[in-house]
Amino acid sequence: MAFIKKPRARRSNYSKSVAGSLFFDAICLILILLSIMMACILLWALVNSIKPGEDFETGNVFLWPNFGKFPDFRFWDNFLEILTGFGIRVDSGSYYSSIFGEITYEAKEVYFPEMLFNTIIYASVGAIFQSFLPAIVAYTLCKYKFKFSKFFYGLALIVYIIPIVGNFPAMITLMRDLGIYNTLWGSFIQKFNFFGMYFFVFYAYFENYSDSYLEAAEMDGANQFVILFKIVLPMASKLILTVLLISFVSLWNDYQTPLLYMPSYPTLAYGIYKLVNFSKGNGPISHFDLTVPLKMAGAITVATPIVVLFIFLKEKLMSNISLGGVKE
Amino acid sequence: MQSAVMKKPLFKNPRKAKRALFYWCILALPLIQFLIFYVYVNFDSVILAFQSYEQPIGEVGYTVSFAGLSNFKNVFDIIKAKPFLLTNSLLLFVVDFFIGIPLALLFSYYIYKRRFFSSWFRVLLFLPQIISGTVFAIFFKELVSFAFPQVGLPNLLASDPNTTRMTLILFSLCMTFGVNVILFTGAMTSIPPSLIEASELDGCNPIQEFFHVTIPSIFPTLVSFIIIAISGIFVNQMFLFTFHLSTNEFDTIGYFIYSQSQSRYGGLVPTDGQTASYSTLSAFSLMITLILFPLTLTIRKLLTKFGPSPR
């Protein structure tokens, strides 16, 4: 069973019992400690992102920047540097495809705007696939009771239950054979699947939806596709939007998949990963300064769009898509 | 469904024909994708586990031969040479299972009861999903390794191995609360109010309510989580990739398989810096799946059978 619920406003005034309030106080204490820790990390990163690199390196690692010592430095300079100067070097490589033979790709330097472009394309297309596809397939399997529907549902369930770990090598080998390794559209084809948790969320949603609407539309002579696009999808749009946003955020932050399947198309998260962990010229381009404040500014720049999105769509992103036991 | 039967000569049942056409139009592409990128890939993964690849010098392409069980032997050699892979993975699981999930449950209960500052805590716990655990890890790494030593604090990520290991585990624990809390509170809000009122009338205090009403009521959700935690034992990478430590003694199996899969040239034949070929990695994956699949099924069955239900 899955459903979306707004938290109900209820606060019980029962039990003034000592044990009860101690219990909540203890949890509160842990939560406060956790909050302080997280707040400290964030605050430290923010303060250091606006600091001149030299200031940090000469020992001011915790406190407010000494802007007085660096009169030419404006507090947004690190961010400006990231937006305009930050780039990474992407290695050349070659692989063997059993269909297309030897395929090589060139080394190149990729700068911030291109990484941003890659990220937007990668995250948007991926999120659209990962939200609309489970919705449409779940609707079809749920409302069109053909012989195969039960079979496909069972298939989705089996896929969901079997814990497959690390089939990366076989996946890479397949993508290389098909010649779609290291391409953006290769990663889209990979994401064009409906199985996963959200399939069941949508399936449960459509199960609760009465058929009468759809039948009425059909009586009026509406085409099946018209019903899908004009009635079903708009009706489920809230749920679809939530899934879309969640997927978008996780794809925006994902750097491991791009690193594995499309090394020549770095996304921002991928770029920042290289910026933080590699030495000059061995990831970040050789004429880019590598100071801690710059690294912080880079990481914050990547996170900012998502934080903005979160501020506006907080309830959507945190909505309770709850997944109970999947029906077997 | 059968109410509108219109007889036309072309098809026995034109409505059904139209519906069937739509059905297969929608399903065709996803099914083809499924067959290639799921069925074929996993099938090939099994095949790979029994093959060995060699690249003749000066030639393009590979020669493939049947390897028998030698890839599996390689896996055992790896585990023998790096026993920490297994212990790290298991330790991470134990901490996650016995500290992470219970804490997430308590936090969810706190937030569900709308205690002091609960909406603020909810956002805060969810923050690592928004800013991303990776970015947090970057902040944390720089803070600990550049700023801490300057003021005489120990570099938690590079002093003694046990500190580092515990730091890594606890850090990854803190990053994962958000989703769990959202899903648990979601399940808790759907507990029927009458059940809670009844328990209040019976004089339950919050602790009793938590154990006797809340936990049994959300048990199906909890089972899903336990299953996810178990199937994640050998996937969890503990943010090791982001931390990019100079030593490998904290590696988990999930990290090992991922990082070894990532090879710039080929990979079917082990290349520079790669200790395991794709065949060995596939054998590794196959072994893990063979352990986890029956394990998760059994545990799911047992939990559903003997687990509590609300009274």
Chai-1 contact restraints between the chains, C-beta under 6 A:
chainA,res_idxA,chainB,res_idxB,connection_type,confidence,min_distance_angstrom,max_distance_angstrom,comment,restraint_id
A,K5,B,T189,contact,1.0,0.0,6.0,A-B,restraint_1
A,P7,B,T189,contact,1.0,0.0,6.0,A-B,restraint_2
A,R8,B,T189,contact,1.0,0.0,6.0,A-B,restraint_3
A,R11,B,R114,contact,1.0,0.0,6.0,A-B,restraint_4
A,Y14,B,E200,contact,1.0,0.0,6.0,A-B,restraint_5
A,S15,B,N205,contact,1.0,0.0,6.0,A-B,restraint_6
A,S17,B,N205,contact,1.0,0.0,6.0,A-B,restraint_7
A,A19,B,N205,contact,1.0,0.0,6.0,A-B,restraint_8
A,A19,B,I207,contact,1.0,0.0,6.0,A-B,restraint_9
A,G20,B,N205,contact,1.0,0.0,6.0,A-B,restraint_10
A,G20,B,P206,contact,1.0,0.0,6.0,A-B,restraint_11
A,F23,B,P206,contact,1.0,0.0,6.0,A-B,restraint_12
A,F23,B,I207,contact,1.0,0.0,6.0,A-B,restraint_13
A,F24,B,R115,contact,1.0,0.0,6.0,A-B,restraint_14
A,I27,B,L106,contact,1.0,0.0,6.0,A-B,restraint_15
A,I27,B,Y110,contact,1.0,0.0,6.0,A-B,restraint_16
A,C28,B,F116,contact,1.0,0.0,6.0,A-B,restraint_17
A,L31,B,F121,contact,1.0,0.0,6.0,A-B,restraint_18
A,S35,B,L124,contact,1.0,0.0,6.0,A-B,restraint_19
A,I41,B,F139,contact,1.0,0.0,6.0,A-B,restraint_20
A,I41,B,F140,contact,1.0,0.0,6.0,A-B,restraint_21
A,W44,B,L143,contact,1.0,0.0,6.0,A-B,restraint_22
A,A45,B,F139,contact,1.0,0.0,6.0,A-B,restraint_23
A,V61,B,A147,contact,1.0,0.0,6.0,A-B,restraint_24
A,V61,B,Q150,contact,1.0,0.0,6.0,A-B,restraint_25
A,G93,B,R264,contact,1.0,0.0,6.0,A-B,restraint_26
A,G93,B,Y265,contact,1.0,0.0,6.0,A-B,restraint_27
A,Y96,B,G61,contact,1.0,0.0,6.0,A-B,restraint_28
A,E102,B,V60,contact,1.0,0.0,6.0,A-B,restraint_29
A,V137,B,P30,contact,1.0,0.0,6.0,A-B,restraint_30
A,T140,B,I26,contact,1.0,0.0,6.0,A-B,restraint_31
A,Y144,B,R19,contact,1.0,0.0,6.0,A-B,restraint_32
A,Y144,B,Y23,contact,1.0,0.0,6.0,A-B,restraint_33
A,F146,B,Y23,contact,1.0,0.0,6.0,A-B,restraint_34
A,I162,B,F293,contact,1.0,0.0,6.0,A-B,restraint_35
A,P163,B,S231,contact,1.0,0.0,6.0,A-B,restraint_36
A,P163,B,L292,contact,1.0,0.0,6.0,A-B,restraint_37
A,I164,B,T289,contact,1.0,0.0,6.0,A-B,restraint_38
A,V165,B,F234,contact,1.0,0.0,6.0,A-B,restraint_39
A,V165,B,V235,contact,1.0,0.0,6.0,A-B,restraint_40
A,V165,B,S285,contact,1.0,0.0,6.0,A-B,restraint_41
A,V165,B,I288,contact,1.0,0.0,6.0,A-B,restraint_42
A,G166,B,I257,contact,1.0,0.0,6.0,A-B,restraint_43
A,G166,B,S285,contact,1.0,0.0,6.0,A-B,restraint_44
A,N167,B,V41,contact,1.0,0.0,6.0,A-B,restraint_45
A,N167,B,N42,contact,1.0,0.0,6.0,A-B,restraint_46
A,N167,B,S45,contact,1.0,0.0,6.0,A-B,restraint_47
A,N167,B,S285,contact,1.0,0.0,6.0,A-B,restraint_48
A,F168,B,S261,contact,1.0,0.0,6.0,A-B,restraint_49
A,P169,B,S261,contact,1.0,0.0,6.0,A-B,restraint_50
A,P169,B,Y278,contact,1.0,0.0,6.0,A-B,restraint_51
A,P169,B,L281,contact,1.0,0.0,6.0,A-B,restraint_52
A,P169,B,S282,contact,1.0,0.0,6.0,A-B,restraint_53
A,A170,B,V41,contact,1.0,0.0,6.0,A-B,restraint_54
A,A170,B,D44,contact,1.0,0.0,6.0,A-B,restraint_55
A,A170,B,S45,contact,1.0,0.0,6.0,A-B,restraint_56
A,A170,B,L48,contact,1.0,0.0,6.0,A-B,restraint_57
A,M171,B,V41,contact,1.0,0.0,6.0,A-B,restraint_58
A,L174,B,V41,contact,1.0,0.0,6.0,A-B,restraint_59
A,F192,B,Q33,contact,1.0,0.0,6.0,A-B,restraint_60
A,N193,B,Q33,contact,1.0,0.0,6.0,A-B,restraint_61
A,F194,B,P30,contact,1.0,0.0,6.0,A-B,restraint_62
A,Q224,B,F22,contact,1.0,0.0,6.0,A-B,restraint_63
A,N253,B,S132,contact,1.0,0.0,6.0,A-B,restraint_64
A,L260,B,Q262,contact,1.0,0.0,6.0,A-B,restraint_65
A,V276,B,I138,contact,1.0,0.0,6.0,A-B,restraint_66
A,N277,B,H244,contact,1.0,0.0,6.0,A-B,restraint_67
A,V292,B,E142,contact,1.0,0.0,6.0,A-B,restraint_68
A,V292,B,F146,contact,1.0,0.0,6.0,A-B,restraint_69
A,A299,B,V135,contact,1.0,0.0,6.0,A-B,restraint_70
A,A299,B,I138,contact,1.0,0.0,6.0,A-B,restraint_71
A,A303,B,I131,contact,1.0,0.0,6.0,A-B,restraint_72
A,A303,B,V135,contact,1.0,0.0,6.0,A-B,restraint_73
A,I306,B,I130,contact,1.0,0.0,6.0,A-B,restraint_74
A,F310,B,I130,contact,1.0,0.0,6.0,A-B,restraint_75
A,M318,B,F126,contact,1.0,0.0,6.0,A-B,restraint_76
A,M318,B,I182,contact,1.0,0.0,6.0,A-B,restraint_77
A,N320,B,G186,contact,1.0,0.0,6.0,A-B,restraint_78
A,S322,B,L183,contact,1.0,0.0,6.0,A-B,restraint_79
A,S322,B,G186,contact,1.0,0.0,6.0,A-B,restraint_80
A,S322,B,A187,contact,1.0,0.0,6.0,A-B,restraint_81
A,L323,B,S224,contact,1.0,0.0,6.0,A-B,restraint_82
A,G324,B,P220,contact,1.0,0.0,6.0,A-B,restraint_83
A,G324,B,T221,contact,1.0,0.0,6.0,A-B,restraint_84
A,G325,B,P220,contact,1.0,0.0,6.0,A-B,restraint_85
